[in-house]
Amino acid sequence: MSMLVFSTLPYGYLRDAVCRAGGFEAGLVDTRTFPDGERYQRLATPVGDRDVALIAGTICDEQTPAIFDLACGLVEGGARRLTLVLPYFGYSTMDRAHEPGEIVAAKTRAALLSAIPRAAQGNRVGIVDPHSDGLPYYFDAGLGAAEIDVSPLVERIARRVAGTDFVLASTDAGRAKWVQRLARRMGVPGAFAHKRRLGPDRTEIVALVADVRGRHVVLYDDMIRSGASMLGAAKAYRDAGASAISAITTHGVLPGDSLQRLRASGLFDRLIATDSHPRAPALASGREFLAIEPVAPLIADFLAGVEPVRPERTAESSRRPMEVARP
């Protein structure tokens, strides 16, 4: 019997895509809202003695208790094993304390989800491209929280938009190691920018480690919210002589007019985001500038226990040593 895959309401599109990709069965939930705002959820598909997955992202504070409630219901309904897939685990601003007395929301939310009762054969958690390496460790050790690696997907996108001759760049030093590892595997130069945060949606580039003159720069960041980091880095790379800049992100959060500002800047030829956050596919409808790449195959492989398949390197890139672009 195949795995049953459920989702919270905003992630119905991803549940259906994962079921198609992995040959799983979709589980249905009757969800309503009472006049006072209280949420009603009922499992419309029985889960007794079935392996069950729940696809749900913490896209806002309102969704986190909905995930907890639904997961508890799946276990209480008799699920044999529960896999919680978080396509987007938010709280990246508060994933660590910067000032005394600050509450680390990422840790408290992980503690809440770790308190989901255990199914008969256990629970596990998969997080698509967590913002920092330490986030999975906020979950209870017995859960076996794991990262769902998007680097094979990012590599395929970069090859598709830029061919073989480009510089793979990060928006800041925080993702520099991740980008450098991927650039080394691809056999292309890597670059990164040093930034200083001036406020919640303002950053400043203070140094650039790059030689991008006349080169196509593929600029990667794990998430785009206001777009300040992406815009600041892109301007620095353009001023350093980049011939073209393409942007890739895993989590296209893009609140407010973020997408419009990125497009209006004239810095990017395109933006590619995965559908890990429901905002990105909603914004992409009818827009040529923003393209969406599905994460369903990666999630389906994770649920099936399949190791990610990495794109084959060309003979040229296999011979070429990894170089870090420098001034």
VENWOQUI-V864304 format. One record per residue. N is the residue number from 1. SS is DSSP state (H for helix, E for strand, - for the rest). PSI is psi in degrees with one decimal (NA if undefined). D_CENTER is the distance of its C-alpha to the mean C-alpha in Angstrom with 2 decimals. Layout:
# VENWOQUI-V864304
n = [N & N]
ss = [SS & SS]
psi = [PSI & PSI]
d_center = [D_CENTER & D_CENTER]
This chain:
# VENWOQUI-V864304
n = [1 & 2 & 3 & 4 & 5 & 6 & 7 & 8 & 9 & 10 & 11 & 12 & 13 & 14 & 15 & 16 & 17 & 18 & 19 & 20 & 21 & 22 & 23 & 24 & 25 & 26 & 27 & 28 & 29 & 30 & 31 & 32 & 33 & 34 & 35 & 36 & 37 & 38 & 39 & 40 & 41 & 42 & 43 & 44 & 45 & 46 & 47 & 48 & 49 & 50 & 51 & 52 & 53 & 54 & 55 & 56 & 57 & 58 & 59 & 60 & 61 & 62 & 63 & 64 & 65 & 66 & 67 & 68 & 69 & 70 & 71 & 72 & 73 & 74 & 75 & 76 & 77 & 78 & 79 & 80 & 81 & 82 & 83 & 84 & 85 & 86 & 87 & 88 & 89 & 90 & 91 & 92 & 93 & 94 & 95 & 96 & 97 & 98 & 99 & 100 & 101 & 102 & 103 & 104 & 105 & 106 & 107 & 108 & 109 & 110 & 111 & 112 & 113 & 114 & 115 & 116 & 117 & 118 & 119 & 120 & 121 & 122 & 123 & 124 & 125 & 126 & 127 & 128 & 129 & 130 & 131 & 132 & 133 & 134 & 135 & 136 & 137 & 138 & 139 & 140 & 141 & 142 & 143 & 144 & 145 & 146 & 147 & 148 & 149 & 150 & 151 & 152 & 153 & 154 & 155 & 156 & 157 & 158 & 159 & 160 & 161 & 162 & 163 & 164 & 165 & 166 & 167 & 168 & 169 & 170 & 171 & 172 & 173 & 174 & 175 & 176 & 177 & 178 & 179 & 180 & 181 & 182 & 183 & 184 & 185 & 186 & 187 & 188 & 189 & 190 & 191 & 192 & 193 & 194 & 195 & 196 & 197 & 198 & 199 & 200 & 201 & 202 & 203 & 204 & 205 & 206 & 207 & 208 & 209 & 210 & 211 & 212 & 213 & 214 & 215 & 216 & 217 & 218 & 219 & 220 & 221 & 222 & 223 & 224 & 225 & 226 & 227 & 228 & 229 & 230 & 231 & 232 & 233 & 234 & 235 & 236 & 237 & 238 & 239 & 240 & 241 & 242 & 243 & 244 & 245 & 246 & 247 & 248 & 249 & 250 & 251 & 252 & 253 & 254 & 255 & 256 & 257 & 258 & 259 & 260 & 261 & 262 & 263 & 264 & 265 & 266 & 267 & 268 & 269 & 270 & 271 & 272 & 273 & 274 & 275 & 276 & 277 & 278 & 279 & 280 & 281 & 282 & 283 & 284 & 285 & 286 & 287 & 288 & 289 & 290 & 291 & 292 & 293 & 294 & 295 & 296 & 297 & 298 & 299 & 300 & 301 & 302 & 303 & 304 & 305 & 306 & 307 & 308 & 309 & 310 & 311 & 312 & 313 & 314 & 315 & 316 & 317 & 318 & 319 & 320 & 321 & 322 & 323 & 324 & 325 & 326 & 327]
ss = [- & - & - & E & E & E & E & - & H & H & H & H & H & H & H & H & H & H & H & H & H & H & - & - & E & E & - & - & E & E & E & E & E & - & - & - & - & - & E & E & E & E & E & - & - & - & - & - & - & - & E & E & E & E & E & - & - & - & - & - & H & H & H & H & H & H & H & H & H & H & H & H & H & H & H & H & - & - & - & - & E & E & E & E & E & E & - & - & - & - & - & - & - & - & - & - & - & - & - & - & - & - & - & - & H & H & H & H & H & H & H & H & H & H & - & - & - & - & - & - & - & - & E & E & E & E & E & E & - & - & - & - & - & - & H & H & H & H & - & - & H & H & H & - & - & E & E & E & - & - & H & H & H & H & H & H & H & H & H & H & H & H & - & - & - & - & E & E & E & E & - & - & H & H & H & H & H & H & H & H & H & H & H & H & H & H & - & - & E & E & E & E & E & E & E & E & E & E & E & - & - & E & E & E & E & E & E & E & E & - & - & - & - & - & - & E & E & E & E & E & E & E & E & E & - & - & - & H & H & H & H & H & H & H & H & H & H & H & H & - & - & - & - & E & E & E & E & E & E & E & E & E & - & - & - & - & - & H & H & H & H & H & H & H & - & - & - & - & - & E & E & E & E & E & - & - & - & H & H & H & H & H & H & H & - & - & - & - & - & E & E & E & E & - & - & H & H & H & H & H & H & H & H & H & - & - & - & - & - & - & - & - & - & - & H & H & H & H & H & - & - & - & - & E & - & - & -]
psi = [132.1 & 164.6 & 144.7 & 130.7 & 119.1 & 171.0 & 160.9 & 165.9 & -44.6 & -16.6 & 22.0 & -37.0 & -37.7 & -36.4 & -47.9 & -40.1 & -39.9 & -39.8 & -41.1 & -41.5 & -35.2 & -1.2 & 31.6 & 170.2 & 134.2 & 131.0 & 140.8 & 144.1 & 130.2 & 113.3 & 129.4 & 166.6 & 126.5 & 162.5 & -29.8 & 6.4 & -8.3 & 142.2 & 137.7 & 129.2 & 135.9 & 132.5 & 114.5 & -10.6 & 122.5 & 143.7 & 5.0 & 123.5 & 34.9 & 148.2 & 128.5 & 141.3 & 146.1 & 118.6 & 117.5 & 133.0 & 149.9 & 66.0 & -15.4 & 163.7 & -29.6 & -30.4 & -26.5 & -49.0 & -27.6 & -38.9 & -47.6 & -47.7 & -46.7 & -41.0 & -41.9 & -40.6 & -35.6 & -40.8 & -45.5 & -26.1 & -4.5 & 15.6 & 135.9 & -42.4 & 140.5 & 126.8 & 117.9 & 118.4 & 120.7 & 94.9 & -30.0 & 116.9 & 107.5 & -150.5 & 30.1 & -27.5 & -37.7 & 56.8 & -1.3 & 160.7 & 131.0 & -25.8 & 151.0 & 135.2 & -5.7 & 140.6 & 125.0 & 94.2 & -35.2 & -37.4 & -41.1 & -36.2 & -37.8 & -37.4 & -39.3 & -48.2 & -26.2 & -19.4 & 1.2 & 131.0 & 150.0 & 135.6 & 167.9 & -40.2 & 20.5 & 169.1 & 157.8 & 161.9 & 136.9 & 128.5 & 123.7 & 116.4 & 66.4 & 149.6 & -33.0 & 154.9 & -26.7 & -12.6 & -44.6 & -24.4 & -9.1 & -19.4 & 155.4 & 135.3 & -31.2 & -13.2 & -25.8 & 46.8 & 134.9 & 152.0 & 135.6 & 108.3 & 125.3 & 0.2 & -36.5 & -35.5 & -44.4 & -39.6 & -44.9 & -41.1 & -47.2 & -43.3 & -38.8 & -39.1 & -21.6 & -0.8 & -130.6 & -15.8 & 93.1 & 170.0 & 126.7 & 122.8 & 152.3 & 160.0 & -21.5 & 176.0 & -21.1 & -34.4 & 7.7 & -45.2 & -41.6 & -47.3 & -38.9 & -40.0 & -44.1 & -41.8 & -39.8 & -44.1 & -34.0 & -15.8 & 33.5 & 160.4 & 148.2 & 150.8 & 155.8 & 160.7 & 146.8 & 127.7 & 159.1 & 128.3 & 126.6 & -13.3 & -176.0 & -32.5 & 25.0 & 129.9 & 163.1 & 130.3 & 123.0 & -14.2 & 151.1 & 124.8 & 91.9 & 148.6 & 93.3 & 13.2 & 122.6 & 12.8 & 150.0 & 122.0 & 125.0 & 110.3 & 122.2 & 139.4 & 144.6 & -28.8 & 149.5 & 119.8 & -95.0 & -24.8 & 2.2 & -44.5 & -43.6 & -42.6 & -44.6 & -43.9 & -42.7 & -40.9 & -40.6 & -41.7 & -37.5 & -44.6 & -25.2 & -0.4 & 10.1 & 137.4 & -28.0 & 152.0 & 123.5 & 141.6 & 136.8 & 136.4 & 148.9 & -54.0 & 101.6 & 82.3 & -50.0 & 58.0 & 160.7 & -130.1 & 25.2 & -45.8 & -43.1 & -38.8 & -38.6 & -44.4 & -43.1 & -18.7 & -26.0 & 10.4 & -24.5 & 142.8 & -21.6 & 162.1 & 126.9 & 125.2 & 150.5 & 173.8 & 29.9 & -23.0 & 131.5 & -18.2 & -40.2 & -52.3 & -29.2 & -39.1 & -27.2 & -18.8 & 117.8 & 9.9 & 127.5 & -29.6 & -38.6 & 122.2 & 149.6 & 134.3 & 127.0 & 140.5 & -1.6 & -43.0 & -37.8 & -42.9 & -41.1 & -41.4 & -39.2 & -44.4 & -33.2 & -5.0 & 26.6 & 133.4 & 142.8 & 140.8 & 122.1 & 141.2 & 147.3 & 139.4 & 146.1 & 162.1 & -37.0 & -46.4 & -26.8 & -30.4 & -22.7 & 125.0 & 149.4 & 132.5 & 142.5 & 122.0 & 129.2 & 157.5 & NA]
d_center = [29.73 & 26.09 & 23.24 & 22.87 & 19.46 & 19.24 & 16.81 & 17.16 & 18.56 & 15.62 & 13.84 & 17.03 & 15.92 & 13.20 & 15.82 & 18.31 & 16.29 & 15.55 & 19.26 & 20.36 & 18.42 & 19.63 & 22.92 & 22.18 & 23.95 & 22.43 & 23.46 & 24.56 & 24.65 & 27.19 & 25.66 & 27.88 & 28.42 & 31.87 & 33.70 & 33.04 & 29.26 & 29.19 & 26.81 & 28.34 & 26.54 & 28.43 & 27.48 & 29.08 & 28.46 & 30.19 & 28.16 & 31.14 & 30.86 & 27.71 & 24.48 & 21.89 & 18.11 & 16.51 & 13.22 & 12.46 & 10.05 & 11.63 & 11.50 & 14.98 & 17.63 & 19.45 & 16.87 & 16.81 & 20.48 & 20.09 & 17.69 & 20.27 & 23.18 & 21.98 & 21.10 & 24.54 & 26.16 & 24.81 & 26.27 & 29.45 & 29.76 & 30.21 & 26.94 & 27.72 & 24.27 & 21.12 & 17.55 & 15.00 & 11.54 & 8.95 & 6.11 & 5.45 & 7.89 & 9.57 & 12.72 & 11.44 & 14.81 & 16.68 & 15.19 & 18.64 & 22.10 & 23.44 & 26.71 & 29.11 & 28.64 & 25.02 & 23.22 & 19.91 & 18.11 & 15.16 & 18.00 & 20.00 & 17.30 & 16.58 & 20.38 & 20.67 & 18.39 & 20.23 & 23.41 & 22.80 & 25.98 & 25.86 & 26.50 & 29.51 & 27.64 & 24.90 & 21.32 & 18.11 & 14.48 & 11.38 & 8.03 & 4.93 & 4.45 & 6.47 & 7.83 & 11.09 & 12.84 & 15.00 & 12.84 & 13.55 & 17.17 & 17.41 & 17.63 & 21.10 & 21.94 & 23.38 & 20.12 & 18.81 & 15.20 & 13.23 & 10.04 & 8.89 & 9.20 & 7.73 & 10.71 & 13.10 & 11.23 & 10.98 & 14.60 & 15.76 & 14.55 & 16.20 & 19.30 & 19.58 & 19.60 & 21.55 & 23.50 & 24.59 & 25.80 & 23.16 & 21.74 & 18.12 & 17.41 & 15.15 & 15.56 & 16.87 & 18.10 & 15.26 & 13.14 & 16.45 & 16.89 & 13.64 & 14.67 & 18.25 & 17.70 & 16.09 & 18.87 & 21.44 & 20.47 & 20.65 & 23.85 & 23.06 & 23.56 & 20.89 & 21.06 & 19.70 & 20.82 & 21.98 & 21.39 & 23.02 & 21.64 & 24.45 & 23.05 & 20.13 & 19.52 & 21.71 & 21.36 & 23.88 & 23.75 & 26.51 & 26.42 & 25.14 & 25.23 & 25.58 & 28.19 & 26.78 & 30.06 & 30.25 & 26.90 & 23.93 & 20.94 & 17.40 & 15.42 & 11.81 & 9.67 & 6.15 & 6.77 & 10.01 & 12.14 & 15.81 & 15.35 & 17.96 & 16.41 & 15.71 & 19.22 & 20.95 & 19.73 & 20.49 & 23.92 & 24.64 & 23.89 & 25.96 & 28.74 & 28.71 & 29.55 & 26.46 & 27.69 & 24.47 & 20.88 & 17.91 & 14.49 & 11.12 & 7.72 & 4.22 & 4.32 & 8.06 & 9.62 & 12.89 & 15.53 & 19.19 & 20.27 & 17.40 & 17.12 & 20.91 & 21.23 & 19.00 & 21.03 & 24.31 & 23.97 & 24.96 & 22.99 & 20.57 & 21.68 & 18.43 & 14.79 & 12.38 & 9.04 & 7.38 & 8.45 & 5.62 & 7.56 & 11.28 & 12.36 & 11.33 & 13.42 & 16.04 & 16.50 & 16.63 & 19.74 & 22.66 & 21.06 & 21.49 & 19.61 & 16.12 & 15.17 & 12.55 & 11.39 & 11.07 & 8.87 & 11.94 & 13.80 & 11.41 & 11.46 & 15.16 & 15.90 & 14.45 & 16.66 & 19.50 & 19.29 & 19.02 & 18.05 & 15.66 & 17.94 & 17.70 & 19.41 & 23.01 & 24.07 & 26.98 & 30.30 & 30.23 & 26.88 & 27.96 & 31.05 & 29.56 & 28.77 & 25.59 & 26.58 & 25.16 & 26.12 & 28.50 & 30.77]
